[in-house]
Amino acid sequence: MGLYNQIKYFIFGAPLHRQRIEHEKLNIPLGLAVFSSDALSSTAYATDELLIALSGTYLSPSANFISLFIISLIILLVGIVILSYRQVIQEYPQGGGSYTVAKENLGVLPSHITAAALLTDYVLTVAVSVSAGIAAITSTGVIPRSATVSMCILAVLFITTINLKGQKESGKILAVPVYIFLVCILGLIITGLLQEPSNTMLVKQEASKAGLDFSSIAFVLIFLKAFSHGCVGLTGIEAVSDGVKAFKEPSYKRANSTMLIMGTLLSAIMFGTTYLAFKFQIMPKEGETMISQIAGQVLGYGSAFYYIMQFSTLAVLVLAANTAFADFPRIANILASDRFLPRQLMNIGDRLVLNNGIKMLGFFSLILITAFHGDTHALIPMYAVGVFISFTITQVGIVVHHFRVKEKGWKQKSFINGFGALVTALVMLLITYEKFFEGAWLIVVVIPIIVMIFRAIRSHYESIARQISLQHVTDFSSPSKQVVLVLVSSLSKVTLSALNYARSINPDIVEAVSVDLDPKATERLQKAWAEWTADIPLKILPSPYNSLIEPITTYLDELDALYPNTWITVIVPEFVTKKFWHYLLHNQTAFLLKAVLRFKRRKVVTTVRYYIDA
């Protein structure tokens, strides 16, 4: 086993046999950890974003009881979306979620918009989750805020490595912090509900004196802005429907149960944390998250329970990126199988995961984190736009599906999905309007660009298929001559090995070619050639500008004119050193020649290797 494989197996584990792919599938507890961590972790910053929109206005801290009404509407929206996606899972148990629904019911363009929105949202999921997780720990002061970007990068590399280890392996690793977070956050909410703030009367008095004019334009604008900001809590809900095939059979039943559990937990946590923020008059603070402030108020700053809460929040936020790592490769795989993305994204690695998709997601996430300096608040305006686009298109697609299939209860189901589509479309427009100049404009621009990339890739694959098709082939005769060129720079065992191979394939014409870069070296080569290999002619190509590549390509063009429609085999001699670092001590002429010649028509470029023992 080579050094590379030893390192690879140590980090990611030994290869898994393809027959074990069924054993790598998930049960409900592991599925909840893998596919729900994104949605559940969004509760750590949804209340922050909602109250940031309310802060700095004429509303006093105690008057922010309006946040309870807003979060209730958001929870109602969660219920509508959950109900809709449970129908998606039931009707499309093969997985693929929003993309599959849009493709089969609405056509190519809506499916491309949905896929672009989902892929963009998954990249943002990683960036937002990781940056929010690091913010949770920098809130404690244990790690300085100046280390945010480097800590984010390490977190992304860590979660990428975990996912490359395998689906079930990553699920086991992620289940522990996800369930610790659930215990901690639910424990925090219950403890906070049992406590009484020291200024209860002041809260009630100030709330009654707030004098809010609910009919004023200013209030409506503030309300809509806060609602749109709080809707980031819905991100990740669709993930279960995209990954139905990852569950054990019956997969759609397990996925539906996971979806219901996730929705219940998400609603309870969002309302609980928002209520505690109102109850204890907690408002957004620079450098400290809402969860940190609530935990500090309820559990006491500096207490062991406070630090457990913060570190569990860090863990679940960082590992929430796993939802994206579970679903991004699956969507990319489906798009690649439809020839809208590179085929490499269909490859299943030796750990039975779509490793190229995982690596691609990690790469783009690192770019995004670096560009925005790991600032959660700067990333979030872009976050919810894509997911509500996919919500809306999916529900419209399901309505069309109901009208087309007319299954039992299709009218009631159509009404539910139609209402859901209307609500999510209005929310999408609201979020885009409210956050357009905060960064949402970037998503509005990026999604059409991604759709055009899909089209360009598909066009390329179709063009290749047309050109290599046998459909219109009438004559496939063999070339009249076989011409072989051996590229040489000096006469050695390496060269002789390549010449012997050239003789063995019995060409009609065999010739050695050398470029005159050093007259003295060329003279020595010609003398040695006459002594050792007189049966093969040596062609010296002049190079007045000391170029190696240009004389060779020019000579090949001359041969093309001399022997039209004839394949020319170009043999490149190369020696292979015993240790990989020895390559650094030698020039890479053979590699460069092969790279250039591969673009020349009717040229077969082959390497004859000579292995060095030392």
N, C-alpha and C positions, 0 to 999 in steps of 0.2 A: 504493500500500500504506500502510495506517494505521500510526501509531506503535506501537500495541499489537501488530500482526502483525509489525512489524520486530523488536521486542524478543523476541517469542515465537520467531520463526524463528532469531534469533541464538543463543538459549539452547538450544532443543530441536531445531533443524534445520528445513528446509523440509518441507512435507507430502509423504507418500509415496503414490503411486498404489496403489489396492487390488489391482491385478494383481501388485504386488511382494510380496504377503503370503507367497508361497511362498519367495521369496528371503530373507525375514527369518527363516526357520526355521534350526534349529541342527544342527551336526554333533556328534560325540561329544566332542571337546575343548572346544568352546564349551558344550555341554550339561553337561559335568562342572563347568565354572566357574559356570554359572548355577544349576543345581539341586543341586549337591553342596557348595557352599561353606558352607551352614548345618551339615550333618552333619560335614564335615571340620573346620570351625572349632570345633565343640563340644569337640574334643580339647584346646583351649587352656584349658578350665575344668573338664572332667570329672574329671581327676585331682585338681584343687584340691578339688572338692566331696567326692570320695571320702575324701581324707585329712583334710579338715576334720571329717568325721564320726568318723574314727578318733582325731584329736588330742584332747587334754584328757581321755583315758581312762587306764586303768591300763597301756595299751600304751606301751612305750618307743619312741622313733623307730626303733631298729634292729629292733624286733619287728614293725614294720609290714609285714613280708614277707607278712602275710595279705592286704595290698592286691593282691598279684600273683594270689592265688587269686580274689579278688573280681573283678578286671578280666578274668580268664579266663572267668568265668561271664558277665560282661557281653558279652564278645566272642562267646561261644556264642549269647547272645540276639540279638546283631547278625546272626549267620548265619541264625538261624531267621526273623527279620523280613525280611531281604534275600530269602531263598528264597520267602517268602510273597508279597512284593510283586512279585517277578519273575513269579509266577503271575497276579497281578492285572493286570500289564501285558499278559501274553499273552492273557488272557481278555477284557480290556477295553481294546483298543488305541485306542479313541476318547478315552481320557483320563477325567479326573474322579476317578480313584482311589477313595479310601475312600467318598466320598459316593455315587458312581455304584453301587459294589458294594452298599452298604447299601440304597439306594433300590430297586434291582432285585431284591434277594433277601430283604430283611428288612422292608421297608415304610417308611412315612413317618416315624414317630417315631424309629427307630434312625438313619435317614439324617439327620434334623435334629440329633440328638445328635452324630453324627459331624461334620457340617458346623460346628456351633457349637464343637466341640472344636478343629477344624482352624483356623477363623478366629481363635479366641482364641489358639491356639498360634502362629499366624503373627505376630500383633501382639507376642506375647512374644518371638518369635524376633528381631524387629527391636530391641526394647528390650534384650534380654539380649546379643545380638551386639555392638551398638553400645557399650553400657556396658562389656562385657568388653574390647572393643578399646581404648577410652579408658583403661581400667584398666591395660592392657599398657604404654601409653606413660607414664602417670603413675608406673608402677613404676620407670621410669628416672630420674625426677626432672627430666626436661626440661620437663615441664608440671606445674604445681602441682595437687594433688588438688582444690583449691577451684574449679578451672575445669571440673570433670567435667561438670556439667549443661549448661553452655553449649557445650562441645565436643561432647557427645552430640547436642544440638539441631542444630548445624551439620552433623554427620555424617549425620543423618537427612534433612535438607534436601538434602544433596549426593547421597545415594543415590536419593532420590525424583526429583531432576532427571535423573539418569542414566537411570533407568528410563522416564521420560517421553520420552526421546530415541528410544526404540525398542528392541525385543527384541534384535536382532542387534548393534546399537550398544552396548547395555549389556553383552552377552556379550563383545565384543571388549575393552571397557574393563576388565572384571572378570577376564578370563582371565590377564592378566599378573600381578597380585598373588596370585591363587590358586596359580599354578604356582611363583611365587617362594617362597611360603610352604611349599609341598610340598617343594621342593628344600632350603630352610633347615631345616625340622623333621626331614626324613629324614636330612639331613646331620648335624644335631645328635645324633640318636639313634645313628647309626653311629659318630660321633666319641666319644660317651659310652660306647658299648659297648666301644670299643677302649682306653679309659682304665681305670686301676685307682685306686680311692679310696685315700688314704693310710692309712686306718684299717680296712682289710679284715678284719684279725684281730679287731678290736674288734666289728665288725658281727656276725661269726660267733659270738663268745663271748656277746655280749649276747642274740642271737637264741636261743641254746641255753639261756640262763638265764631267758628271759622267763617260763617256767612258765605258759603259757596253758592255762586249763581250757576246752577246746573244748566241753564238755558243760554248762557253766554257763549260766544264763538271761541273765546280764549279757553274756556273750560273744555269745550268739545275737542279743540286741537290738542290740549294737554292729555285728555283722556285717550284719544286715538293714538297719540305718540307713545304713551305708556303701554297701551294694549299691544301695539306693534313691537315694542321692545321686549315685552314679556313673552311674546310668541316664540322666542328662541327656545323656550321649554319644550316645544313640540319636535325639535330636531331629533332625528334618530328613530322616530316611531315606525317608519316604513321598513326599517332594516330587517325585521323578522320575515316579512313577506318576500324580500329579495333572497333570503337564504333558507327557504323551506326545505330544499334538498339536503341541507346540512343536518337535519334532524333524523333520528331513528324512525322507522316505520311504526305506526302510521304517521308519516311526517307532517301532514297538514293538520292533524288533530293536536299533535304536540306543539306545532307552531301557533295554532289558534289559542291554546291554553297559555302559552308563553306571552302572547300578545295581550291577553286579558289581564294576567298578573302584572305585567309591565304597566299597563294603563292605570290600574288601581293604585299601585305604588307611586307612580309618577304624580297622580292627582293628589294623593294624600300628602306627599312631601312638599309639593309646590304650595298647597294651601297652608300647610302647617308652618313652613318657614316664613311665608308672607304674613301670616297672622302674628307670629312671634315678633317680627320686625315692627308691626304696628303696635302690638301690646307693650313692647319695651321702648317705643319711640326711637327705633334705630334707623338712621339715615345713611346713605352712602358716604364713605370716608376714603380719602386718597390713601392708597397703600394698604388698605385692609378690606377684606371681603365681608359681605353680609354674614356668611356662615361663621366667620371668625368673630364678628361682633356679637352675634346671637350666642355662640358658644361661650364667649367671654362673660356675657351678661348672666347666662343661665348656670354655667358650670364654674365660672371664675377664671379670670386670666391667670396663667401660670400653673393651674391645677393639672394633674396628670390626665384627667378626662378631657380637658381642653386640648391638650397636645394630641391625645388619641384621636379626637374628632378631626383636627386639622390634618394629621398624617393620613387618616383614612380617606379624607376628602382629596388629598393629594393623590393617593393611590388610585382611587376610583376615577378621577378625572384623567390622569395619565393613561390608565388602562382602558378608559372609555374609548380611546382611539381604536381599540381592538374591534369595535363594531364596524368601523370603516375598513379595517384590514380584513374583516370577514366578508364584507359585501362588495367593496370596490373591485377586488379580483374577480368575483363572480359576474358582476355586470360587465366588466372588461372582457371576460371570457366569452360571454354570450355575444357581445358586439364583435369580437374577433371571429367567432364561428359564423357570424353573418357577414364577415369581410368588411367591417367598418372600422376595425382597429387591427394593428399588426398581429399576425398569426402566432407570434411568440407568446402572446398573452393566453393562448389556449394550453400551453405546456403545463403538465402536472409534474412537479419536482419529485425527487426520490423520497421526500417526506409526505407525499400525497397532498400537497398544497399547490395552489397556483402561484408559484414563487415569483414569476416575472411581474405579475400584478402587484404583489406585496412590495417588491422592490421599487416599482414605479410610484406607488402611493407614498412610500417613505421619502423618495427623492423630492417629489413635488411639495410635500409637507415641509421639508427642511428649507426649501426655497421660500415658501410663504412665511414661515416663522422668522427667518433671517430678514426678509424684506420688511416685516412689520415689527421687528424687534421684540417678538414674543408678547405683544400688548393685546390682551384679550379684548378690551373695549374697542380697539381699532379694528379687530378682525370680525367681531360679531355683526356689524351692520351688513356685511356681505353674506352672513351665515344663513339666515332664514329665508332669503329670497328663493334660492334654488329648491329648497325642500317644499315650499308652498307651490311652486310651479309644478313639481312632480305630484303633490297631493291633488291639485286641481285636474291635471290631465288624466291621472289615474281614475279618479271618480267619474269623469266624463266618459272614459273608456269603459268602465264597468256598467254605466247606464246603457251605452250602446250594446254591450254584451247582453244585458238583460232583455233589451228589445229584440235582439237577434235570436237568442236561444229560447226565450219565453219559458223558462223553467218555473217550477212551482213557487208561487209567491213573488213572481218577478215584478209585479206592479209596486208592491210595498218596498221591495229592495230598490227599485228604480227611484222611488221617491226619496228614500234615505240617501242614496248616493247622489241624486240630483241636488238635494238640499245641501249635502256636504260639499259638492263641487261649487255651488253658489257661494257658500260661506268662505271656503278656502280661497276662491278666486278674489273675493272682496278683500280678504286679509292679505293676499299676495299683492294686490294693487296698493293697499294701504302701506304695507311694509316697504314696497319699492318707492312710493312717494315720500314717506317719512325719512327713509334712510338713504335716499338716492345720492345726495351730496356728501353723506358720511362715508360712502364707500360702496353702496349697493350698485352704483353706476358701473362698477368694474365687472360685476356678475352679468349685468345686462349686455355688456360688450363681449365678455368672454364666451358666453353660451353660444351666440351665433358663430363665433370663430371656431369653436369645437365642432359644431354641426357641419361647418364647411370642411373641416379636417376629416370628419367621417365620410363625407361625399368624395373628397379627393382620394382617400385610401381605397374606397370601394371602386372608384373609377380606375385606379391603378391596377387593382386585382382583375377587374373585368378586361382591361386592355391586355394584360399579360395572358389571360385565359384565351382571348381571341387569337392572339399571335402564335400561341403554341398549340392551338387546337389542330386535330387531324382532319377536321371536317372538309377542308378544301384542298387537301394534299393530293396531287395527281402523280408526282414523280419524286421518289426518294432514293435516287441512284447514288452509288458510292463515288467519292472524288476520284479523279483520274490519276493523281499522284499523291504520294505521302512524303511530305517534306519535314525534316527534323533539324532544328537548330540547337546546338549546345552552347550556352553562354559561358565563357571562360575568362578568367583574369590572369591566371598563371597555371602552370602544369604541375599537378600534384596528385596524390592518391585520390583526393576528392574529385578532381577533374577526370582521371582515368575511370573511376567508378561510373560517372555520368556518361562517358563515351562508350563504355561497355554496354550500358543499358540502351543507348541509342542504336548500337549495332544489333542488339538482340531483338528489336522490334522490326527489323528488315525493312527500313524505309527505302523509297526510290532515290531520295536525295538526302544526304546527311552532311551537315556542315558545322564547323565550330566558328563562333563569332567572338571577337574580342574588341573592346574599345580602346583606342590609343590615347591613354591619359598620361602615360609616361614613356617617351621614346626608348629609353634605356631598358625599361622593363619589357616593352614590346619586343625589342631586339632579342632579349634573353628568351622570351617565350617562343619566338620563331625558330631559334636554334634548337631548343629543347623539343619543339614540335617535330622538326625534321627527323630527330633521332628516335622519338617514341611513337609517334602516331602519324606516320606518313600517309596512311591509307585514307585519312579524313582531312579534307582541305580546311585550312584556317583562313578565315576572312577577317582582315583588320579594318575596322571602321574608324576613319579620322574623326577627331573631336577638337576643332580649333578653339572652342570655348570651354573646354574641360568639362563637358556635360556627359554623363554616363547614359542617361535615359534617352535623350533626343536622338543620338545616332542609331540606337537599336530600333526605336519606333519608326524612324525614317526608312531603315533598311527593310523592316517588315512591310511597310507600304510599297516599297519597290518589288518585293516578292509577290505581294498581292496582285500587282499589275502584270507580273511575269507569269504567275500561275493563278489565273482567276478561278474563283469558286473552289479553291483547294484549301483543305485544313492544314495548318502549319503547327507542328508540335514544338514548343519551346521548352527545353530542358534547363532547369536552373540547379546547378550543383550547390550543395549546402552541407556544412558539417555541424554535427550536434554535440555540444559539450556535455560532460557528465553532470555538472552542477549548474543550476539555473542562473546563479550570479555570474558565471563565466561569460554569459551573453553580453554583459555590460562591457567586457573587454574587447569586443569585436564589433566591426561595423555590421549593419543590418541590410546589406546590399540585396540579398536574395529576397527578403521581405518586401523591400521597396520595388524591385522589379516585378514581383508577382502582383503587387497592388496596382501597378500601372498597366501591366499587360492584360489584366482581367477585363479591361474595358475595350480591348481590341477584338474585332469580329473575326470569327473562324480561326481563333488561336487556342490551342490546348496548352496550358501552362502546367508543367509537372515538376516536382522537386525530387531529385535523387539525393538522399541523405547519406553522409558518411559519419559514423559514430566514433567519437574520440573517447578513449578509455580513461585518460588521466583527468 
